[in-house]
Amino acid sequence: MKKLNRVLVFVCLLSILMVPLLTQAEGVGPPDNPRAGLDQSVEDTGIQKSDGGLSMSVFVGQLIKAVLGLLGVIFIILIIYAGFLWMTSQGESDKIKKAKQILTSSIIGIIIILSAYIITDFIISSVLEATN
């Protein structure tokens, strides 16, 4: 059981540490303008730039979405862990009770996260629509 907990912690930490690596974008433009690749990425996403950078509302929106997405991944891992714990409990009521608690908490957490994501997306898109 401790080995499973260690593996779960390792997977969570690895996924947290991989987020910055997956979101890095390197400039592929000429040496005099190394940000050309980044500028092209911004244009491809349709994000409006102001004063040579991202607007504050877009940055905050992207940050909130990234954090909520990471929390969603963590709660999905918890649901899988609870299901595994329940399936391997072999009828032991303590393990089943613990699995049900984790599962219930995870489902409530996912509902809260999805609600927050929907509200944030609506507010950010409304602000962007009003400012453009």
Secondary structure by P-SEA (a helix, b strand, c coil): caaaaaaaaaaaaaaaaacccccbbbbcccccccaaaaaaaaaaaccccccccccaaaaaaaaaaaaaaaaaaaaaaaaaaaaaaaaaccccaaaaaaaaaaaaaaaaaaaaaaaaaaaaaaaaaaaaaaac
